[in-house]
Amino acid sequence: MNRLLIRLILFIALFVWCVGFSYNSLFPNSAYTIIASPFLKKLYGTVCHQHIEKTFLFNRHYFYVCARCTGIYSGALVVSFISIFSLPRLPEKMTLLYFSAIPMLIDVLSTTTGIYSYSKIIALLTGIFFGSTAFAYILAAIENNFADKSL
């Protein structure tokens, strides 16, 4: 399979995923919102705790995922778009991936232990950092397994 095709498919899938978790906010007056809302809430509830106090409110509607998950998926979406045009090769070792998880881990531990109060912005930013790095590694793994070896 062609690398560009893989990257386009992943971008489209992530775009649909991100539109899905923000559907109510993006299309608040759509007749489909009433029909889709219970299904989407249940679907995204399988990957996120959906605590309302940790979720972004936009256009008088809450996203179906928390700020951290919003960051993870948004970071992955941005890097998936960039990857269509170019993406540097990552080292085989996963050191960068582990490093990108550290700020998120520190934030979770700090808010859980009460060192500081939860911040949607910090959760979003640490999620973006991790999600963008994680996507690059996932893309590399997919391309190493499914792309034509001649590329």
N, CA and C atoms as a LAMMPS dump frame, in Angstrom:
ITEM: TIMESTEP
0
ITEM: NUMBER OF ATOMS
453
ITEM: BOX BOUNDS ff ff ff
-5.0000000000000000e+02 5.0000000000000000e+02
-5.0000000000000000e+02 5.0000000000000000e+02
-5.0000000000000000e+02 5.0000000000000000e+02
ITEM: ATOMS id mol type element x y z
1 1 1 N 0.842 -1.178 0
2 1 2 C 0 0 0
3 1 3 C 0.89 1.246 0
4 2 1 N 0.519 2.219 -0.732
5 2 2 C 1.245 3.47 -0.883
6 2 3 C 1.238 4.273 0.421
7 3 1 N 2.382 4.863 0.774
8 3 2 C 2.488 5.643 2.02
9 3 3 C 1.542 6.832 2.024
10 4 1 N 1.403 7.516 0.905
11 4 2 C 0.504 8.67 0.843
12 4 3 C -0.935 8.238 1.089
13 5 1 N -1.33 7.122 0.531
14 5 2 C -2.687 6.617 0.741
15 5 3 C -2.919 6.282 2.215
16 6 1 N -1.953 5.65 2.848
17 6 2 C -2.056 5.343 4.28
18 6 3 C -2.239 6.627 5.069
19 7 1 N -1.45 7.633 4.758
20 7 2 C -1.508 8.903 5.479
21 7 3 C -2.837 9.616 5.253
22 8 1 N -3.347 9.562 4.034
23 8 2 C -4.653 10.176 3.748
24 8 3 C -5.778 9.465 4.501
25 9 1 N -5.739 8.15 4.517
26 9 2 C -6.765 7.378 5.23
27 9 3 C -6.73 7.704 6.725
28 10 1 N -5.526 7.758 7.305
29 10 2 C -5.412 8.089 8.727
30 10 3 C -5.893 9.509 9.015
31 11 1 N -5.559 10.463 8.136
32 11 2 C -6.021 11.839 8.326
33 11 3 C -7.55 11.898 8.283
34 12 1 N -8.152 11.258 7.302
35 12 2 C -9.614 11.28 7.181
36 12 3 C -10.257 10.629 8.4
37 13 1 N -9.707 9.505 8.847
38 13 2 C -10.251 8.826 10.031
39 13 3 C -10.158 9.719 11.272
40 14 1 N -9.014 10.368 11.466
41 14 2 C -8.854 11.264 12.617
42 14 3 C -9.754 12.493 12.497
43 15 1 N -9.917 13.003 11.292
44 15 2 C -10.799 14.152 11.082
45 15 3 C -12.24 13.79 11.456
46 16 1 N -12.698 12.643 11.001
47 16 2 C -14.054 12.183 11.336
48 16 3 C -14.177 11.985 12.842
49 17 1 N -13.165 11.401 13.466
50 17 2 C -13.169 11.178 14.917
51 17 3 C -13.281 12.507 15.673
52 18 1 N -12.492 13.499 15.249
53 18 2 C -12.502 14.805 15.919
54 18 3 C -13.809 15.559 15.682
55 19 1 N -14.358 15.466 14.499
56 19 2 C -15.671 16.073 14.248
57 19 3 C -16.713 15.377 15.113
58 20 1 N -16.586 14.077 15.283
59 20 2 C -17.545 13.321 16.094
60 20 3 C -17.575 13.768 17.537
61 21 1 N -16.401 13.964 18.165
62 21 2 C -16.428 14.329 19.582
63 21 3 C -16.85 15.774 19.801
64 22 1 N -16.851 16.573 18.742
65 22 2 C -17.287 17.964 18.87
66 22 3 C -18.566 18.232 18.07
67 23 1 N -19.255 17.192 17.674
68 23 2 C -20.417 17.292 16.781
69 23 3 C -21.483 18.251 17.308
70 24 1 N -21.871 18.104 18.574
71 24 2 C -22.909 18.974 19.13
72 24 3 C -22.505 20.434 19.09
73 25 1 N -21.238 20.716 19.315
74 25 2 C -20.75 22.091 19.306
75 25 3 C -20.653 22.649 17.885
76 26 1 N -20.279 21.81 16.938
77 26 2 C -20.124 22.256 15.559
78 26 3 C -21.458 22.417 14.833
79 27 1 N -22.404 21.552 15.173
80 27 2 C -23.708 21.564 14.499
81 27 3 C -24.845 21.607 15.519
82 28 1 N -24.928 22.671 16.316
83 28 2 C -25.901 22.693 17.418
84 28 3 C -27.363 22.725 16.968
85 29 1 N -27.624 23.223 15.784
86 29 2 C -29.004 23.343 15.319
87 29 3 C -29.396 22.279 14.304
88 30 1 N -28.542 21.305 14.127
89 30 2 C -28.813 20.245 13.165
90 30 3 C -29.844 19.269 13.725
91 31 1 N -30.734 18.834 12.864
92 31 2 C -31.725 17.84 13.269
93 31 3 C -31.049 16.517 13.62
94 32 1 N -29.903 16.251 13.009
95 32 2 C -29.178 15.008 13.272
96 32 3 C -28.546 14.982 14.659
97 33 1 N -28.346 16.157 15.255
98 33 2 C -27.731 16.224 16.579
99 33 3 C -28.562 15.466 17.602
100 34 1 N -29.853 15.61 17.554
101 34 2 C -30.744 14.921 18.503
102 34 3 C -30.624 13.408 18.337
103 35 1 N -30.507 12.965 17.113
104 35 2 C -30.407 11.531 16.831
105 35 3 C -29.016 11.004 17.186
106 36 1 N -27.977 11.756 16.817
107 36 2 C -26.597 11.289 16.978
108 36 3 C -26.075 11.416 18.402
109 37 1 N -26.595 12.35 19.168
110 37 2 C -26.038 12.657 20.486
111 37 3 C -25.927 11.455 21.42
112 38 1 N -26.968 10.675 21.64
113 38 2 C -26.825 9.527 22.557
114 38 3 C -25.794 8.504 22.064
115 39 1 N -25.786 8.271 20.778
116 39 2 C -24.837 7.32 20.211
117 39 3 C -23.401 7.817 20.38
118 40 1 N -23.167 9.094 20.054
119 40 2 C -21.821 9.653 20.161
120 40 3 C -21.348 9.713 21.608
121 41 1 N -22.218 10.091 22.508
122 41 2 C -21.85 10.148 23.928
123 41 3 C -21.418 8.764 24.413
124 42 1 N -22.144 7.746 24.035
125 42 2 C -21.811 6.37 24.429
126 42 3 C -20.505 5.921 23.761
127 43 1 N -20.347 6.225 22.492
128 43 2 C -19.141 5.837 21.754
129 43 3 C -17.891 6.45 22.381
130 44 1 N -17.904 7.75 22.607
131 44 2 C -16.729 8.412 23.163
132 44 3 C -16.572 8.116 24.651
133 45 1 N -17.625 7.695 25.288
134 45 2 C -17.536 7.283 26.688
135 45 3 C -16.704 6.027 26.869
136 46 1 N -16.479 5.286 25.793
137 46 2 C -15.64 4.086 25.877
138 46 3 C -14.154 4.429 25.912
139 47 1 N -13.794 5.673 25.531
140 47 2 C -12.381 6.062 25.504
141 47 3 C -12.062 7.238 26.426
142 48 1 N -13.073 7.795 27.077
143 48 2 C -12.852 8.972 27.921
144 48 3 C -13.827 8.954 29.092
145 49 1 N -13.38 9.468 30.232
146 49 2 C -14.237 9.501 31.425
147 49 3 C -15.384 10.496 31.288
148 50 1 N -15.25 11.505 30.427
149 50 2 C -16.276 12.498 30.125
150 50 3 C -16.757 13.286 31.343
151 51 1 N -15.878 13.559 32.306
152 51 2 C -16.271 14.404 33.437
153 51 3 C -16.542 15.808 32.909
154 52 1 N -17.736 16.286 33.109
155 52 2 C -18.184 17.549 32.531
156 52 3 C -17.306 18.726 32.953
157 53 1 N -16.792 18.694 34.194
158 53 2 C -15.945 19.799 34.661
159 53 3 C -14.572 19.796 33.998
160 54 1 N -14.229 18.728 33.295
161 54 2 C -12.943 18.628 32.609
162 54 3 C -13.117 18.675 31.087
163 55 1 N -14.288 19.09 30.648
164 55 2 C -14.628 19.075 29.236
165 55 3 C -14.842 20.504 28.733
166 56 1 N -14.447 20.758 27.495
167 56 2 C -14.626 22.083 26.916
168 56 3 C -16.079 22.326 26.521
169 57 1 N -16.528 23.543 26.802
170 57 2 C -17.844 24.016 26.388
171 57 3 C -17.63 24.937 25.202
172 58 1 N -18.267 24.635 24.103
173 58 2 C -18.153 25.464 22.91
174 58 3 C -19.521 25.551 22.264
175 59 1 N -19.93 26.752 21.944
176 59 2 C -21.219 26.946 21.28
177 59 3 C -22.375 26.393 22.13
178 60 1 N -22.25 26.539 23.454
179 60 2 C -23.234 26.115 24.456
180 60 3 C -23.405 24.59 24.543
181 61 1 N -22.43 23.847 24.04
182 61 2 C -22.462 22.384 24.111
183 61 3 C -21.098 21.868 24.531
184 62 1 N -21.085 20.794 25.304
185 62 2 C -19.833 20.184 25.74
186 62 3 C -19.349 19.168 24.713
187 63 1 N -18.016 19.073 24.586
188 63 2 C -17.433 18.022 23.771
189 63 3 C -17.713 16.676 24.442
190 64 1 N -17.62 15.615 23.684
191 64 2 C -17.828 14.269 24.227
192 64 3 C -16.579 13.682 24.857
193 65 1 N -15.469 14.421 24.834
194 65 2 C -14.241 13.969 25.475
195 65 3 C -13.673 15.118 26.31
196 66 1 N -12.847 14.78 27.289
197 66 2 C -12.248 15.776 28.178
198 66 3 C -11.183 16.596 27.448
199 67 1 N -10.67 17.593 28.129
200 67 2 C -9.662 18.478 27.541
201 67 3 C -8.404 17.713 27.139
202 68 1 N -7.959 16.773 27.972
203 68 2 C -6.752 16.004 27.658
204 68 3 C -6.964 15.156 26.407
205 69 1 N -8.09 14.48 26.318
206 69 2 C -8.382 13.674 25.125
207 69 3 C -8.541 14.562 23.893
208 70 1 N -9.161 15.729 24.072
209 70 2 C -9.269 16.689 22.973
210 70 3 C -7.876 17.032 22.461
211 71 1 N -6.94 17.263 23.374
212 71 2 C -5.565 17.558 22.988
213 71 3 C -4.892 16.4 22.278
214 72 1 N -5.063 15.203 22.814
215 72 2 C -4.441 14.025 22.2
216 72 3 C -4.926 13.846 20.76
217 73 1 N -6.236 13.89 20.572
218 73 2 C -6.792 13.677 19.228
219 73 3 C -6.484 14.844 18.301
220 74 1 N -6.504 16.064 18.825
221 74 2 C -6.199 17.234 17.991
222 74 3 C -4.729 17.236 17.582
223 75 1 N -3.835 16.885 18.508
224 75 2 C -2.417 16.787 18.17
225 75 3 C -2.175 15.742 17.097
226 76 1 N -2.829 14.61 17.238
227 76 2 C -2.702 13.553 16.225
228 76 3 C -3.255 14.019 14.882
229 77 1 N -4.371 14.746 14.899
230 77 2 C -4.966 15.245 13.655
231 77 3 C -4.029 16.208 12.944
232 78 1 N -3.435 17.13 13.672
233 78 2 C -2.532 18.109 13.059
234 78 3 C -1.323 17.409 12.455
235 79 1 N -0.721 16.488 13.191
236 79 2 C 0.447 15.779 12.664
237 79 3 C 0.055 14.868 11.503
238 80 1 N -1.149 14.316 11.537
239 80 2 C -1.579 13.488 10.404
240 80 3 C -1.725 14.337 9.145
241 81 1 N -2.18 15.572 9.298
242 81 2 C -2.281 16.478 8.143
243 81 3 C -0.888 16.829 7.63
244 82 1 N 0.008 17.178 8.536
245 82 2 C 1.381 17.525 8.153
246 82 3 C 2.066 16.337 7.479
247 83 1 N 1.76 15.127 7.949
248 83 2 C 2.411 13.929 7.417
249 83 3 C 2.06 13.674 5.954
250 84 1 N 0.966 14.234 5.498
251 84 2 C 0.598 14.076 4.087
252 84 3 C 1.662 14.719 3.206
253 85 1 N 2.257 15.794 3.691
254 85 2 C 3.249 16.532 2.922
255 85 3 C 4.67 16.106 3.242
256 86 1 N 4.951 15.865 4.521
257 86 2 C 6.269 15.363 4.905
258 86 3 C 6.273 15.061 6.388
259 87 1 N 7.089 14.113 6.766
260 87 2 C 7.255 13.77 8.171
261 87 3 C 8.629 13.139 8.309
262 88 1 N 9.452 13.712 9.172
263 88 2 C 10.788 13.125 9.323
264 88 3 C 10.714 11.729 9.931
265 89 1 N 11.682 10.949 9.608
266 89 2 C 11.764 9.604 10.172
267 89 3 C 12.07 9.687 11.656
268 90 1 N 11.376 8.892 12.439
269 90 2 C 11.61 8.842 13.877
270 90 3 C 12.631 7.761 14.192
271 91 1 N 13.353 7.938 15.284
272 91 2 C 14.279 6.875 15.674
273 91 3 C 13.503 5.616 16.047
274 92 1 N 14.146 4.491 15.867
275 92 2 C 13.508 3.211 16.185
276 92 3 C 13.131 3.108 17.662
277 93 1 N 13.972 3.665 18.531
278 93 2 C 13.69 3.604 19.959
279 93 3 C 12.536 4.53 20.294
280 94 1 N 11.819 4.173 21.331
281 94 2 C 10.615 4.922 21.684
282 94 3 C 10.877 5.974 22.762
283 95 1 N 12.097 6.419 22.892
284 95 2 C 12.472 7.399 23.918
285 95 3 C 11.655 8.68 23.796
286 96 1 N 11.494 9.192 22.579
287 96 2 C 10.739 10.432 22.37
288 96 3 C 9.275 10.257 22.775
289 97 1 N 8.712 9.103 22.514
290 97 2 C 7.325 8.838 22.909
291 97 3 C 7.19 8.854 24.434
292 98 1 N 8.106 8.193 25.103
293 98 2 C 8.076 8.192 26.569
294 98 3 C 8.265 9.598 27.123
295 99 1 N 9.188 10.342 26.523
296 99 2 C 9.446 11.71 26.95
297 99 3 C 8.197 12.576 26.799
298 100 1 N 7.438 12.374 25.72
299 100 2 C 6.235 13.184 25.488
300 100 3 C 5.119 12.85 26.47
301 101 1 N 5.164 11.684 27.079
302 101 2 C 4.145 11.298 28.058
303 101 3 C 4.435 11.873 29.444
304 102 1 N 5.672 12.26 29.699
305 102 2 C 6.061 12.743 31.037
306 102 3 C 5.267 13.976 31.477
307 103 1 N 5.129 15.028 30.641
308 103 2 C 4.346 16.183 31.1
309 103 3 C 2.897 15.818 31.439
310 104 1 N 2.319 14.927 30.658
311 104 2 C 0.948 14.495 30.915
312 104 3 C 0.875 13.724 32.23
313 105 1 N 1.824 12.855 32.466
314 105 2 C 1.868 12.081 33.705
315 105 3 C 2.056 12.995 34.914
316 106 1 N 2.955 13.965 34.797
317 106 2 C 3.175 14.915 35.888
318 106 3 C 1.893 15.697 36.172
319 107 1 N 1.204 16.133 35.115
320 107 2 C -0.041 16.879 35.29
321 107 3 C -1.092 16.028 35.987
322 108 1 N -1.266 14.798 35.559
323 108 2 C -2.258 13.906 36.176
324 108 3 C -1.924 13.669 37.647
325 109 1 N -0.666 13.345 37.925
326 109 2 C -0.271 13.093 39.311
327 109 3 C -0.398 14.338 40.174
328 110 1 N -0.058 15.487 39.633
329 110 2 C -0.136 16.74 40.392
330 110 3 C -1.571 17.129 40.725
331 111 1 N -2.474 16.926 39.793
332 111 2 C -3.873 17.265 40.079
333 111 3 C -4.52 16.211 40.972
334 112 1 N -4.147 14.965 40.793
335 112 2 C -4.705 13.89 41.615
336 112 3 C -4.281 14.019 43.073
337 113 1 N -3.036 14.401 43.293
338 113 2 C -2.536 14.526 44.661
339 113 3 C -2.828 15.889 45.275
340 114 1 N -3.418 16.791 44.494
341 114 2 C -3.803 18.098 45.025
342 114 3 C -2.699 19.131 45.035
343 115 1 N -1.603 18.891 44.331
344 115 2 C -0.521 19.87 44.269
345 115 3 C -1.027 21.158 43.609
346 116 1 N -1.835 21.019 42.576
347 116 2 C -2.515 22.17 41.988
348 116 3 C -3.839 21.719 41.389
349 117 1 N -4.696 22.683 41.124
350 117 2 C -6.03 22.391 40.593
351 117 3 C -5.958 22.065 39.106
352 118 1 N -6.896 21.258 38.676
353 118 2 C -6.986 20.852 37.28
354 118 3 C -7.12 22.075 36.381
355 119 1 N -6.386 22.086 35.298
356 119 2 C -6.462 23.155 34.312
357 119 3 C -6.743 22.534 32.95
358 120 1 N -7.83 22.94 32.331
359 120 2 C -8.164 22.42 31.005
360 120 3 C -7.08 22.771 29.983
361 121 1 N -6.504 23.953 30.122
362 121 2 C -5.483 24.382 29.165
363 121 3 C -4.222 23.521 29.295
364 122 1 N -3.786 23.271 30.519
365 122 2 C -2.602 22.42 30.717
366 122 3 C -2.894 20.998 30.226
367 123 1 N -4.075 20.492 30.538
368 123 2 C -4.456 19.157 30.066
369 123 3 C -4.469 19.117 28.543
370 124 1 N -5.013 20.146 27.917
371 124 2 C -5.053 20.228 26.456
372 124 3 C -3.632 20.238 25.883
373 125 1 N -2.771 21.076 26.426
374 125 2 C -1.405 21.202 25.896
375 125 3 C -0.586 19.927 26.082
376 126 1 N -0.686 19.309 27.257
377 126 2 C 0.054 18.059 27.457
378 126 3 C -0.509 16.962 26.562
379 127 1 N -1.816 16.992 26.32
380 127 2 C -2.438 16.037 25.401
381 127 3 C -1.969 16.236 23.973
382 128 1 N -1.88 17.495 23.543
383 128 2 C -1.398 17.785 22.185
384 128 3 C 0.029 17.271 22.005
385 129 1 N 0.881 17.535 22.982
386 129 2 C 2.276 17.094 22.899
387 129 3 C 2.355 15.57 22.783
388 130 1 N 1.614 14.876 23.628
389 130 2 C 1.64 13.422 23.585
390 130 3 C 0.977 12.884 22.315
391 131 1 N -0.193 13.414 21.969
392 131 2 C -0.933 12.916 20.808
393 131 3 C -0.183 13.085 19.503
394 132 1 N 0.5 14.215 19.348
395 132 2 C 1.247 14.439 18.115
396 132 3 C 2.43 13.482 18.008
397 133 1 N 3.111 13.26 19.117
398 133 2 C 4.24 12.327 19.114
399 133 3 C 3.756 10.888 18.926
400 134 1 N 2.698 10.526 19.634
401 134 2 C 2.166 9.162 19.528
402 134 3 C 1.731 8.859 18.097
403 135 1 N 1.089 9.832 17.438
404 135 2 C 0.66 9.599 16.06
405 135 3 C 1.86 9.311 15.157
406 136 1 N 2.935 10.064 15.322
407 136 2 C 4.11 9.848 14.483
408 136 3 C 4.64 8.419 14.641
409 137 1 N 4.645 7.908 15.862
410 137 2 C 5.1 6.536 16.097
411 137 3 C 4.106 5.511 15.534
412 138 1 N 2.826 5.78 15.707
413 138 2 C 1.81 4.871 15.162
414 138 3 C 1.913 4.828 13.639
415 139 1 N 2.07 5.998 13.032
416 139 2 C 2.218 6.055 11.574
417 139 3 C 3.439 5.256 11.127
418 140 1 N 4.553 5.436 11.818
419 140 2 C 5.768 4.691 11.458
420 140 3 C 5.542 3.185 11.565
421 141 1 N 4.849 2.756 12.607
422 141 2 C 4.574 1.321 12.773
423 141 3 C 3.668 0.802 11.667
424 142 1 N 2.643 1.557 11.326
425 142 2 C 1.73 1.138 10.254
426 142 3 C 2.477 1.072 8.93
427 143 1 N 3.257 2.103 8.642
428 143 2 C 3.978 2.107 7.371
429 143 3 C 5.021 1.002 7.306
430 144 1 N 5.658 0.694 8.411
431 144 2 C 6.648 -0.392 8.417
432 144 3 C 5.996 -1.749 8.182
433 145 1 N 4.733 -1.887 8.553
434 145 2 C 4.056 -3.169 8.402
435 145 3 C 3.219 -3.28 7.129
436 146 1 N 2.677 -2.15 6.63
437 146 2 C 1.738 -2.234 5.516
438 146 3 C 2.196 -1.563 4.234
439 147 1 N 3.12 -0.63 4.327
440 147 2 C 3.565 0.077 3.12
441 147 3 C 4.446 -0.828 2.274
442 148 1 N 4.481 -0.538 1.004
443 148 2 C 5.368 -1.274 0.102
444 148 3 C 6.789 -1.136 0.594
445 149 1 N 7.495 -2.213 0.676
446 149 2 C 8.864 -2.186 1.166
447 149 3 C 9.791 -1.457 0.191
448 150 1 N 9.343 -1.251 -1.031
449 150 2 C 10.173 -0.565 -2.016
450 150 3 C 10.182 0.94 -1.815
451 151 1 N 9.29 1.476 -0.959
452 151 2 C 9.228 2.936 -0.78
453 151 3 C 10.283 3.439 0.121
